[in-house]
């Protein structure tokens, strides 16, 4: 989608149910639309001209009314319309894990998708597109026209309260998943909102914390996913974040909003504030904030007075309105707000299950205990808090009210065709759990956390859960632990259990998806999108100045050494490395070829992946680069620059070809404030995780 910049304008599949399926009333859609459910998009240049004409007819009071939301007992995510000019309301629903709290009335049930972190663990942009498509369709089906998602903030610390909402610790993986997700959302005609710009990496003191971030860290770690979301995904809008960056609140940060976002990256959509993230009138208006949410504390009467006094030119106000109106027109949203329509619960649930299956990560499988052999096993103990209830998603503004849920017990019982005796306990009585485990051939312990927006979380499971695992593991050597978490967790019992599956927050199909992996109906192919530390001291939390900050400032003194980059740079071995994940089959890598294109900085890396095991499965081939020495400061020793998920039958081989361009070999120069290609010898590393790259090569860049 190519758009003309506004910068120079003078105008300014479920089988079992625990909760009943909620079906929305079948109401007719109040606007004409093609059979696909999408509006034909107006060309952007035409939309800008039409938007300018409408803005020219507006009074100052009408203009101000369109620059902020309203908050009533029944409306919270709405910018009101103006009937006399044909301006429709803008109704939003929160994301990014599905259609969450929406504009009018109480929150409506929707498909509770697996957490975005689970989606990232699939390493599959095609699934990110499907995920986004469901989000977009259900945004419209719940009566709204904009989705607040995706969240592309980097998981700088695993303790972050919203890590579950985002795509992990690596900027390249983050960017690839974000672009595909936005494409999926916007393929439905719904506007996406990439958030939270920028460096919104902790919930601790989130309304006031000042993040002291170096220029190079901003450009190489925290900006790439936003840049890709705008320049490749063409996100309709951007949400600015709560914290300060380098001394200035994000929503009034002129260098980052007007400077980088609008001028440098040529973003011509609109910028909205996070809820309550606006802290000023004139500075925010002049820095590039276009829409204050949820109300007009600063962009209401105070903004009108600023315009009348000449502090904010009318041309600036006009530009904000033209940006939003033209974007709404382009997406076919310049129409009456859609009325709710029924969500296809079963069809969307089947996609939910497929994505959840693909995101589960097999972390340990001693003696090939998994998959469970239902022909040989006759008694299983299922124990733990997340055996008796599902853990469909995290809390806070992203919470989705599921259309239905599948409990782990029901999912496993259905998958095993009632041939196995289950002892089901919630784990509150450890003695009972131990007695049951002793009587069973296999014990499955399901534990987890309940991360939520608003505060950060320890990465330790509750003591009661750790004690339960240890006691059951002593009673039964065939103990399997299924973890349902919003981030990395510590595993002090890892050496005592036979198998571990990281299931994340699996969405409403929780029980079916877990059963698919445990029984081998699905070969686990998920890979970790963030590093799992051995202890808290392997995270930035060991230094309070870095996290959560001292005297109101968090110092990002680690620079580029975020996540696996930091582990590699400091020769620290984590519990499980970034990119790691086992399978029920085995794979090998070979035949590495690195070819550079004459006269430029492009290169092609090709290699062969072979399924050397006995079952069909998918491997995620990962390409990393090691940079040559850089005078301004060296890059971390290993960086993800490409990946491909490859499905292979037993004995099958496929050749994978990955492209590298000049940006792959570039670093941000603080001296020149620009990207520069680093000349010299680059190491090329290919394998199945950041810690296992059996194929080694090199390429010289002059």
C-alpha positions as CSV (number, residue, x, y, z in Angstrom):
1,X,0.0,0.0,0.0
2,X,1.8,3.2,-1.1
3,X,0.6,6.4,0.4
4,X,1.3,10.1,-0.2
5,X,2.9,11.7,2.8
6,X,0.9,14.4,4.6
7,X,4.0,16.1,6.0
8,X,3.9,19.0,3.6
9,X,0.2,19.7,3.6
10,X,-0.7,23.3,4.3
11,X,-3.9,22.2,5.8
12,X,-3.2,21.2,8.2
13,X,-12.1,-26.8,16.5
14,X,-13.6,-27.8,19.8
15,X,-15.3,-31.1,20.8
16,X,-15.9,-30.5,24.5
17,X,-17.2,-27.5,26.3
18,X,-16.6,-26.4,29.9
19,X,-18.2,-23.0,29.5
20,X,-21.1,-22.6,27.2
21,X,-20.6,-21.1,23.8
22,X,-21.8,-17.5,23.6
23,X,-23.4,-16.6,20.4
24,X,-24.0,-13.0,19.4
25,X,-27.3,-11.9,18.1
26,X,-27.6,-12.0,14.4
27,X,-27.9,-8.3,13.4
28,X,-27.8,-6.9,9.9
29,X,-24.7,-4.9,9.1
30,X,-25.7,-1.3,8.5
31,X,-23.4,-0.5,5.7
32,X,-23.0,-1.9,2.2
33,X,-20.0,-4.1,1.8
34,X,-18.7,-6.6,-0.7
35,X,-19.3,-10.3,-0.1
36,X,-15.9,-10.6,1.5
37,X,-16.9,-8.3,4.3
38,X,-14.4,-5.7,3.3
39,X,-15.0,-2.2,2.0
40,X,-13.3,-1.3,-1.2
41,X,-10.4,0.9,-0.2
42,X,-10.2,4.4,-1.6
43,X,-6.9,5.5,-3.0
44,X,-4.9,7.4,-0.5
45,X,-4.4,10.5,-2.6
46,X,-8.1,10.7,-3.2
47,X,-8.8,10.1,0.5
48,X,-6.5,13.0,1.5
49,X,-8.3,15.3,-0.9
50,X,-11.6,14.3,0.5
51,X,-10.4,14.6,4.1
52,X,-9.1,18.1,3.5
53,X,-12.5,19.1,2.0
54,X,-14.3,17.9,5.1
55,X,-11.8,19.5,7.5
56,X,-12.3,22.8,5.7
57,X,-16.0,22.7,6.6
58,X,-15.4,22.1,10.4
59,X,-15.7,24.6,13.1
60,X,-12.9,24.8,15.7
61,X,-15.2,23.2,18.3
62,X,-15.9,20.3,15.9
63,X,-12.2,19.9,15.2
64,X,-11.3,19.7,18.9
65,X,-14.1,17.2,19.5
66,X,-12.4,14.9,16.9
67,X,-9.0,15.0,18.6
68,X,-9.9,13.0,21.7
69,X,-12.1,10.2,23.0
70,X,-15.1,10.2,25.3
71,X,-15.7,8.3,28.5
72,X,-19.3,7.6,29.6
73,X,-20.7,4.7,31.6
74,X,-21.2,2.7,28.3
75,X,-18.5,4.2,26.0
76,X,-14.8,4.2,26.6
77,X,-13.0,3.4,23.4
78,X,-14.8,5.8,21.1
79,X,-14.1,9.0,19.3
80,X,-17.5,10.6,18.5
81,X,-18.7,11.3,15.0
82,X,-20.2,14.4,13.5
83,X,-23.4,13.5,11.7
84,X,-23.8,16.9,9.9
85,X,-20.5,16.3,8.0
86,X,-20.9,12.5,7.7
87,X,-18.0,11.9,10.0
88,X,-18.5,8.4,11.6
89,X,-17.4,7.5,15.1
90,X,-14.1,5.7,15.6
91,X,-14.7,2.6,17.7
92,X,-11.8,0.6,18.9
93,X,-11.2,-2.8,20.5
94,X,-8.2,-3.6,22.5
95,X,-5.8,-6.4,21.4
96,X,-3.4,-7.9,20.8
97,X,-4.6,-11.4,21.9
98,X,-8.0,-11.2,20.2
99,X,-10.9,-8.8,20.3
100,X,-10.8,-7.5,23.9
101,X,-12.6,-4.5,25.5
102,X,-14.4,-2.6,22.8
103,X,-16.0,0.8,22.2
104,X,-19.7,0.6,23.2
105,X,-21.4,-1.4,25.8
106,X,-20.0,-4.3,27.9
107,X,-17.1,-6.3,26.6
108,X,-18.3,-9.0,24.1
109,X,-17.0,-12.6,24.0
110,X,-14.6,-13.4,21.2
111,X,-12.0,-16.0,20.3
112,X,-9.4,-16.1,23.1
113,X,-6.3,-16.7,20.9
114,X,-3.0,-18.1,22.3
115,X,-0.9,-15.3,23.7
116,X,1.2,-13.3,21.2
117,X,4.3,-14.8,22.8
118,X,2.9,-18.3,22.0
119,X,2.4,-17.0,18.4
120,X,6.0,-15.8,18.3
121,X,7.1,-19.3,19.5
122,X,5.7,-20.7,16.2
123,X,8.3,-18.8,14.3
124,X,5.8,-18.8,11.4
125,X,4.7,-15.6,9.8
126,X,2.0,-17.4,7.9
127,X,0.3,-18.2,11.2
128,X,0.8,-14.6,12.4
129,X,-1.2,-13.6,9.3
130,X,-4.0,-16.1,10.2
131,X,-3.9,-14.8,13.8
132,X,-4.3,-11.2,12.6
133,X,-7.1,-12.1,10.2
134,X,-9.1,-13.6,13.0
135,X,-8.4,-10.4,15.1
136,X,-9.6,-8.2,12.3
137,X,-12.7,-10.2,11.5
138,X,-13.8,-10.3,15.1
139,X,-13.0,-6.6,15.6
140,X,-15.7,-6.0,13.0
141,X,-18.0,-8.7,14.3
142,X,-17.9,-7.2,17.7
143,X,-18.9,-3.8,16.2
144,X,-15.6,-2.0,16.0
145,X,-13.3,-0.6,13.3
146,X,-9.8,-0.5,14.8
147,X,-7.7,-3.0,16.8
148,X,-5.2,-1.9,19.3
149,X,-2.4,-4.3,18.3
150,X,0.1,-5.7,17.8
151,X,2.4,-5.0,20.8
152,X,6.0,-5.1,19.5
153,X,7.8,-4.1,22.6
154,X,11.0,-6.1,23.2
155,X,11.1,-8.4,26.1
156,X,14.1,-6.7,27.7
157,X,13.4,-8.5,31.0
158,X,11.5,-11.7,31.4
159,X,9.8,-10.2,34.5
160,X,7.9,-7.7,32.4
161,X,4.1,-7.8,33.0
162,X,3.2,-7.5,29.3
163,X,5.9,-9.9,27.9
164,X,3.0,-12.3,27.1
165,X,1.5,-9.6,24.8
166,X,4.5,-9.3,22.6
167,X,6.8,-11.3,20.4
168,X,9.9,-11.9,22.5
169,X,13.4,-10.5,22.9
170,X,14.8,-10.4,19.3
171,X,14.1,-7.4,17.0
172,X,14.3,-9.4,13.8
173,X,11.8,-12.1,14.9
174,X,9.6,-9.4,16.4
175,X,9.6,-7.4,13.1
176,X,8.8,-10.5,10.9
177,X,5.9,-11.6,13.1
178,X,4.6,-8.0,13.5
179,X,4.5,-7.3,9.7
180,X,2.6,-10.6,9.0
181,X,0.2,-9.9,11.9
182,X,-0.6,-6.4,10.7
183,X,-1.1,-7.7,7.2
184,X,-3.6,-10.2,8.5
185,X,-5.5,-7.6,10.6
186,X,-5.6,-5.1,7.8
187,X,-6.5,-7.6,5.1
188,X,-10.0,-7.5,6.7
189,X,-10.3,-3.7,6.3
190,X,-9.7,-3.2,10.0
191,X,-7.1,-0.7,11.1
192,X,-4.1,-2.0,13.1
193,X,-2.3,0.0,15.9
194,X,1.3,-0.9,16.5
195,X,2.2,-0.2,20.1
196,X,3.6,0.9,22.5
197,X,6.0,3.4,20.9
198,X,8.6,3.2,22.3
199,X,10.8,1.2,24.8
200,X,7.7,0.3,26.9
201,X,9.7,-2.6,28.5
202,X,8.5,-2.8,32.1
203,X,5.3,-2.2,34.1
204,X,7.1,-1.1,37.2
205,X,6.6,2.7,37.6
206,X,5.3,2.6,34.0
207,X,3.5,6.0,34.3
208,X,6.6,7.9,35.4
209,X,9.8,5.8,34.7
210,X,12.4,7.6,32.6
211,X,14.2,5.1,30.4
212,X,17.8,6.2,29.7
213,X,18.4,4.5,26.4
214,X,21.4,5.0,24.1
215,X,21.0,6.0,20.5
216,X,22.4,2.7,19.3
217,X,20.2,0.6,21.5
218,X,17.1,2.5,20.4
219,X,17.9,2.0,16.7
220,X,19.1,-1.6,16.8
221,X,17.0,-3.2,19.5
222,X,13.8,-1.2,20.3
223,X,13.0,0.5,16.9
224,X,13.3,-2.1,14.2
225,X,9.9,-3.8,14.8
226,X,8.2,-0.4,14.8
227,X,10.0,0.7,11.6
228,X,9.0,-2.6,9.9
229,X,5.4,-2.3,11.1
230,X,5.2,1.1,9.5
231,X,7.3,0.8,6.3
232,X,6.5,-2.8,5.5
233,X,3.2,-3.5,7.3
234,X,1.8,0.0,6.7
235,X,0.1,0.0,10.1
236,X,-2.8,2.5,10.1
237,X,-1.9,3.9,13.5
238,X,0.7,4.0,16.2
239,X,0.1,4.2,20.0
240,X,2.6,6.2,22.0
241,X,3.6,4.7,25.4
242,X,3.4,5.8,29.0
243,X,7.1,6.1,30.0
244,X,9.7,8.8,29.4
245,X,12.5,8.1,27.0
246,X,15.7,10.1,27.7
247,X,13.8,12.6,29.8
248,X,10.7,13.2,27.8
249,X,7.3,11.5,27.9
250,X,6.8,9.4,24.8
251,X,3.6,11.2,23.7
252,X,5.3,14.6,23.6
253,X,8.7,13.4,22.5
254,X,9.3,15.5,19.4
255,X,12.5,13.8,18.2
256,X,10.9,10.4,18.4
257,X,7.4,11.3,17.2
258,X,7.7,14.0,14.6
259,X,11.4,13.5,14.0
260,X,11.8,9.7,13.5
261,X,8.2,8.5,13.1
262,X,6.7,11.1,10.8
263,X,9.6,12.7,9.0
264,X,12.3,10.0,8.8
265,X,10.0,7.0,8.4
266,X,7.4,8.9,6.5
267,X,4.5,7.6,8.6
268,X,1.3,9.2,7.4
269,X,-1.2,7.4,9.5
270,X,-2.2,8.8,13.0
271,X,-0.7,8.6,16.4
272,X,-2.9,8.0,19.4
273,X,-1.9,8.0,23.1
274,X,-2.1,5.1,25.4
275,X,-4.9,5.5,27.9
276,X,-3.8,8.4,30.1
277,X,-0.3,8.7,28.5
278,X,-0.8,12.3,27.5
279,X,0.9,14.8,29.8
280,X,0.6,18.1,28.1
281,X,-1.3,20.2,25.5
282,X,1.1,22.3,23.4
283,X,4.2,20.0,23.6
284,X,2.1,17.0,22.7
285,X,0.3,18.7,19.9
286,X,3.5,20.1,18.4
287,X,5.4,16.9,18.8
288,X,3.1,14.8,16.7
289,X,0.4,13.3,18.9
290,X,-2.8,13.2,16.8
291,X,-5.4,11.7,19.2
292,X,-5.7,11.7,23.0
293,X,-7.3,8.7,24.6
294,X,-9.5,8.0,26.4
295,X,-10.7,11.6,27.0
296,X,-9.8,15.2,26.2
297,X,-8.1,16.3,29.4
298,X,-5.3,18.0,27.3
299,X,-6.8,17.9,23.8
300,X,-10.2,19.4,24.8
301,X,-10.7,22.9,26.1
302,X,-7.0,23.4,26.8
303,X,-6.2,22.6,23.1
304,X,-8.9,25.0,21.9
305,X,-7.4,27.8,24.0
306,X,-3.9,27.0,22.7
307,X,-5.2,27.3,19.1
308,X,-7.0,30.6,19.9
309,X,-3.8,32.0,21.5
310,X,-1.7,31.0,18.6
311,X,0.4,28.5,20.5
312,X,-0.8,25.7,18.2
313,X,-1.4,26.7,14.6
314,X,-4.6,25.6,13.0
315,X,-2.6,23.9,10.3
316,X,-1.3,21.5,12.9
317,X,-4.8,20.7,14.0
318,X,-5.9,20.2,10.4
319,X,-3.0,17.8,9.7
320,X,-4.0,15.6,12.7
321,X,-7.6,15.4,11.4
322,X,-6.6,14.8,7.7
323,X,-4.3,11.9,8.8
324,X,-7.0,10.1,10.7
325,X,-9.9,10.8,8.3
326,X,-7.9,9.8,5.2
327,X,-6.7,6.6,6.9
328,X,-10.3,5.7,7.9
329,X,-11.4,6.4,4.3
330,X,-8.6,4.3,2.9
331,X,-9.6,1.3,5.0
332,X,-13.3,1.7,4.0
333,X,-14.2,2.8,7.5
334,X,-15.8,6.1,6.5
335,X,-19.2,4.5,7.0
336,X,-21.6,3.9,9.9
337,X,-20.1,1.8,12.7
338,X,-20.9,-1.9,12.0
339,X,-23.4,-3.6,14.3
340,X,-22.2,-6.8,16.0
341,X,-22.6,-10.1,14.0
342,X,-22.1,-13.7,15.0
343,X,-18.5,-14.9,15.3
344,X,-17.9,-18.3,13.7
345,X,-16.8,-19.9,17.0
346,X,-15.9,-23.4,15.7
347,X,-14.0,-22.2,12.6
348,X,-12.0,-19.6,14.5
349,X,-11.5,-22.1,17.4
350,X,-9.9,-24.5,14.9
351,X,-7.3,-21.9,13.9
352,X,-6.8,-21.0,17.6
353,X,-6.0,-24.7,18.2
354,X,-3.6,-24.9,15.2
355,X,-1.6,-21.9,16.3
356,X,-1.5,-23.1,19.9
357,X,-0.2,-26.5,18.8
358,X,2.5,-24.9,16.7
359,X,3.7,-22.6,19.5
360,X,4.2,-25.2,22.2
361,X,7.9,-25.8,23.0
362,X,9.2,-29.2,24.1
363,X,12.1,-28.3,26.5
364,X,13.0,-31.8,27.8
365,X,12.1,-35.3,26.9
366,X,14.3,-37.8,28.8
367,X,14.0,-41.4,27.5
368,X,11.5,-40.2,24.9
369,X,8.7,-40.4,27.4
370,X,6.7,-38.2,25.1
371,X,4.6,-38.7,23.1
372,X,2.4,-40.8,25.4
373,X,1.8,-44.3,24.2
374,X,-1.9,-44.7,24.9
375,X,-1.7,-48.4,23.9
376,X,0.6,-49.1,26.8
377,X,-0.5,-46.6,29.5
378,X,-3.4,-47.5,31.6
379,X,-3.2,-45.0,34.5
380,X,-2.2,-41.3,34.6
381,X,-2.2,-38.8,37.4
382,X,-3.2,-35.3,36.3
383,X,-2.4,-32.8,39.0
384,X,-2.0,-29.1,39.4
385,X,-4.0,-25.9,39.3
386,X,-4.1,-25.8,35.5
387,X,-5.3,-29.4,35.1
388,X,-8.7,-28.5,36.5
389,X,-9.0,-25.1,34.8
390,X,-7.7,-23.6,31.6
391,X,-5.3,-20.8,31.4
392,X,-6.5,-19.1,28.2
393,X,-4.7,-15.8,28.4
394,X,-3.2,-13.0,30.4
395,X,-4.9,-10.2,32.3
396,X,-5.3,-6.5,31.9
397,X,-6.6,-4.6,28.9
398,X,-5.7,-7.4,26.6
399,X,-8.0,-9.9,28.3
400,X,-10.4,-11.6,26.0
401,X,-13.7,-13.1,27.3
402,X,-13.5,-16.5,25.6
403,X,-16.5,-17.9,23.6
404,X,-15.7,-21.2,25.2
405,X,-12.9,-23.0,27.0
406,X,-11.5,-26.6,26.9
407,X,-10.1,-27.9,30.2
408,X,-6.9,-29.9,30.1
409,X,-8.7,-32.9,31.7
410,X,-11.4,-32.9,29.1
411,X,-8.9,-32.5,26.2
412,X,-6.8,-35.4,27.3
413,X,-9.7,-37.6,28.1
414,X,-11.1,-37.1,24.6
415,X,-7.6,-37.6,22.9
416,X,-7.1,-40.9,24.7
417,X,-10.5,-42.2,23.8
418,X,-11.5,-43.0,27.5
419,X,-9.1,-45.9,27.5
420,X,-7.0,-44.6,30.4
421,X,-7.8,-44.2,34.0
422,X,-7.2,-40.6,35.2
423,X,-6.5,-39.5,38.7
424,X,-7.4,-35.8,38.6
425,X,-6.3,-33.5,41.5
426,X,-5.8,-29.7,41.7
427,X,-2.6,-30.2,43.7
428,X,-3.7,-28.4,46.8
429,X,-3.1,-31.6,48.8
430,X,0.4,-32.7,48.1
431,X,0.1,-36.0,50.0
432,X,-2.9,-37.0,47.9
433,X,-1.0,-36.1,44.7
434,X,2.0,-38.2,45.8
435,X,-0.2,-41.2,46.6
436,X,-1.9,-40.9,43.2
437,X,1.4,-40.5,41.4
438,X,2.8,-43.7,43.0
439,X,-0.2,-45.6,41.6
440,X,0.2,-44.3,38.1
441,X,2.5,-45.1,35.2
442,X,2.8,-41.4,34.3
443,X,2.2,-38.2,36.3
444,X,1.5,-35.0,34.5
445,X,1.8,-31.8,36.5
446,X,0.3,-28.6,35.0
447,X,1.5,-25.4,36.6
448,X,1.8,-21.8,35.5
449,X,1.3,-18.1,36.3
450,X,-1.2,-15.4,35.7
451,X,0.7,-12.4,34.3
452,X,-1.2,-9.2,33.8
453,X,-0.7,-5.6,32.7
454,X,-0.1,-3.1,35.5
455,X,2.8,-4.7,37.4
456,X,5.8,-6.9,36.7
457,X,6.1,-10.5,38.0
458,X,8.6,-12.7,39.5
459,X,9.8,-15.4,37.2
460,X,9.6,-18.0,39.9
461,X,6.5,-20.1,40.1
462,X,4.6,-20.1,43.4
463,X,6.3,-22.2,46.1
464,X,3.3,-24.4,46.3
465,X,3.7,-25.3,42.6
466,X,7.4,-25.9,42.8
467,X,6.9,-28.1,45.9
468,X,4.2,-30.0,44.2
469,X,6.5,-30.8,41.2
470,X,9.3,-31.9,43.4
471,X,7.1,-34.2,45.5
472,X,5.4,-35.8,42.5
473,X,8.7,-36.3,40.7
474,X,10.1,-38.2,43.7
475,X,7.1,-40.4,43.7
476,X,7.1,-41.1,40.0
477,X,10.1,-41.0,37.7
478,X,7.8,-40.6,34.7
479,X,6.8,-37.1,35.6
480,X,5.9,-34.6,32.9
481,X,5.6,-30.9,33.6
482,X,3.4,-28.7,31.4
483,X,4.0,-25.0,32.1
484,X,1.5,-22.3,31.2
485,X,3.2,-19.0,31.6
486,X,3.4,-15.5,30.2
487,X,7.1,-15.4,30.0
488,X,10.2,-17.4,31.0
489,X,10.1,-19.2,34.4
490,X,12.7,-20.6,36.6
491,X,12.8,-24.4,36.9
492,X,14.6,-25.5,40.1
493,X,13.2,-29.0,39.5
494,X,14.4,-29.4,36.0
495,X,16.8,-32.3,36.7
496,X,14.2,-34.3,38.6
497,X,11.5,-34.5,35.9
498,X,11.5,-36.6,32.7
499,X,9.8,-34.1,30.4
500,X,8.8,-30.4,30.2
501,X,6.5,-28.7,27.7
502,X,6.1,-24.9,27.7
503,X,2.5,-24.3,26.6
504,X,2.4,-20.5,27.2
505,X,-1.2,-19.2,27.5
506,X,-2.8,-21.6,25.0
507,X,-6.0,-19.7,24.3
508,X,-9.5,-21.1,24.6
509,X,-8.5,-24.5,23.0
510,X,-6.1,-25.1,26.0
511,X,-7.1,-28.7,26.7
512,X,-7.2,-29.9,23.1
513,X,-3.9,-28.2,22.1
514,X,-2.1,-29.6,25.1
515,X,-3.5,-33.1,24.4
516,X,-2.4,-32.8,20.7
517,X,1.2,-32.4,21.7
518,X,1.3,-34.8,24.7
519,X,-0.2,-37.6,22.6
520,X,1.8,-37.0,19.5
521,X,-1.1,-36.0,17.3
522,X,1.0,-32.9,16.6
523,X,4.8,-33.0,16.6
524,X,6.0,-30.1,18.8
525,X,7.8,-27.5,16.6
526,X,7.8,-24.3,18.7
527,X,11.0,-22.5,19.5
528,X,11.7,-20.2,22.4
529,X,11.3,-16.5,21.4
530,X,13.1,-15.5,24.6
531,X,15.9,-17.0,26.8
532,X,15.0,-19.0,29.9
533,X,17.5,-18.0,32.6
534,X,18.9,-20.4,35.3
535,X,18.3,-17.8,38.0
536,X,17.3,-14.2,38.6
537,X,20.9,-13.1,38.6
538,X,21.1,-14.0,34.9
539,X,18.6,-11.2,34.2
540,X,19.0,-7.4,34.4
541,X,17.1,-7.5,37.7
542,X,20.5,-8.3,39.4
543,X,21.3,-4.6,38.9
544,X,18.6,-2.3,40.3
545,X,19.9,0.7,38.2
546,X,19.1,-1.3,35.1
547,X,15.8,-2.7,36.4
548,X,13.5,-1.5,37.9
549,X,15.5,1.7,38.1
550,X,16.8,4.0,40.8
551,X,15.4,7.5,41.5
552,X,12.9,7.2,38.7
553,X,15.3,6.2,36.0
554,X,16.1,2.8,34.4
555,X,19.5,2.8,32.8
556,X,19.7,0.7,29.7
557,X,23.5,0.4,30.2
558,X,23.5,-3.1,28.7
559,X,23.3,-1.3,25.3
560,X,22.9,-4.0,22.6
561,X,23.3,-6.9,25.0
562,X,19.6,-7.7,25.4
563,X,18.4,-11.3,25.7
564,X,20.6,-14.0,24.0
565,X,22.9,-11.2,22.8
566,X,23.9,-10.5,26.4
567,X,24.3,-14.2,27.3
568,X,26.6,-14.7,24.4
569,X,28.6,-11.5,24.9
570,X,29.2,-12.4,28.6
571,X,29.7,-16.2,28.1
572,X,26.8,-17.0,30.3
573,X,24.9,-20.3,29.8
574,X,21.1,-20.0,30.4
575,X,18.8,-22.8,31.3
576,X,17.3,-22.8,27.7
577,X,18.7,-20.6,24.9
578,X,16.8,-18.4,22.5
579,X,15.5,-20.4,19.6
580,X,15.6,-23.7,21.4
581,X,12.9,-26.4,21.1
582,X,12.9,-30.2,20.8
583,X,10.8,-32.4,18.5
584,X,9.6,-36.0,18.4
585,X,11.9,-36.5,15.4
586,X,15.4,-35.4,14.7
587,X,17.0,-33.1,12.1
588,X,20.4,-32.5,10.5
589,X,21.9,-29.5,8.7
590,X,24.4,-29.6,5.9
591,X,25.7,-28.3,2.6
592,X,26.2,-24.7,3.6
593,X,26.8,-22.3,0.7
594,X,27.4,-18.5,1.1
595,X,27.3,-16.5,-2.0
596,X,27.7,-12.7,-2.3
597,X,26.5,-10.6,-5.1
598,X,29.2,-8.7,-7.0
599,X,29.2,-5.0,-6.5
600,X,26.8,-4.7,-3.6
601,X,26.2,-5.9,0.0
602,X,23.6,-8.6,-0.8
603,X,24.3,-12.2,-0.1
604,X,22.5,-15.6,-0.3
605,X,22.9,-18.3,2.3
606,X,21.7,-21.8,1.3
607,X,21.8,-25.1,3.2
608,X,20.0,-28.4,3.5
609,X,17.8,-29.6,6.3
610,X,17.0,-33.3,6.7
611,X,14.5,-35.1,8.8
612,X,16.6,-37.9,10.2
613,X,13.9,-39.3,12.5
614,X,10.9,-41.5,12.1
615,X,8.0,-39.1,12.2
616,X,7.0,-36.0,10.2
617,X,7.9,-32.7,11.8
618,X,8.9,-29.1,11.3
619,X,12.3,-27.6,12.0
620,X,13.0,-23.9,12.4
621,X,16.3,-23.2,10.6
622,X,17.9,-20.1,12.1
623,X,20.6,-17.9,10.5
624,X,22.9,-15.8,12.7
625,X,25.7,-13.4,11.9
626,X,28.8,-12.5,13.8
627,X,30.1,-9.0,13.0
628,X,33.7,-7.9,12.5
629,X,35.3,-5.5,14.8
630,X,33.7,-2.0,14.8
631,X,35.7,1.1,16.0
632,X,32.6,2.7,17.5
633,X,31.9,-0.4,19.6
634,X,31.5,-4.0,18.7
635,X,28.2,-5.7,18.0
636,X,27.1,-8.7,20.2
637,X,28.8,-11.9,18.9
638,X,25.6,-13.4,17.5
639,X,22.5,-11.9,15.9
640,X,19.5,-13.5,14.2
641,X,19.2,-12.3,10.6
642,X,17.0,-14.9,9.0
643,X,14.9,-18.0,9.7
644,X,12.6,-20.5,7.9
645,X,10.2,-23.1,9.3
646,X,10.5,-26.3,7.2
647,X,8.0,-29.2,7.3
648,X,9.7,-32.5,6.5
649,X,8.6,-36.2,6.3
650,X,10.9,-38.9,7.6
651,X,14.1,-39.1,5.5
652,X,13.1,-36.0,3.5
653,X,15.5,-33.1,2.8
654,X,14.9,-29.6,1.6
655,X,17.2,-26.9,0.6
656,X,16.6,-23.6,2.3
657,X,17.7,-20.3,0.8
658,X,17.8,-17.1,2.9
659,X,18.7,-13.7,1.6
660,X,20.8,-11.1,3.3
661,X,20.9,-7.4,2.3
662,X,22.9,-4.4,3.2
663,X,20.9,-3.8,6.4
664,X,21.8,-7.3,7.6
665,X,25.4,-6.2,7.7
666,X,24.7,-2.7,9.2
667,X,25.1,-1.1,12.5
668,X,23.8,2.3,13.8
669,X,26.7,4.8,13.8
670,X,26.3,7.3,16.6
671,X,29.0,9.4,15.1
672,X,27.1,9.9,11.8
673,X,23.6,9.2,13.2
674,X,23.0,6.8,10.3
675,X,23.1,3.1,9.4
676,X,26.6,2.0,8.2
677,X,27.7,-1.3,6.7
678,X,30.5,-2.8,8.7
679,X,33.3,-3.8,6.4
680,X,35.2,-7.0,7.1
681,X,34.7,-10.7,7.7
682,X,31.2,-11.8,9.0
683,X,30.7,-15.1,10.5
684,X,27.7,-17.0,9.1
685,X,26.1,-19.5,11.6
686,X,23.1,-21.8,10.9
687,X,21.4,-24.2,13.2
688,X,18.4,-24.9,15.4
689,X,19.0,-22.3,18.2
690,X,21.2,-19.4,19.2
691,X,23.4,-22.0,21.1
692,X,23.5,-24.7,18.4
693,X,24.8,-23.6,15.0
694,X,26.6,-26.6,13.4
695,X,27.0,-24.9,10.1
696,X,29.7,-22.3,10.0
697,X,30.8,-20.1,7.1
698,X,31.9,-16.5,6.4
699,X,31.5,-13.7,4.0
700,X,33.7,-10.6,3.4
701,X,32.0,-7.3,3.0
702,X,34.1,-4.4,1.6
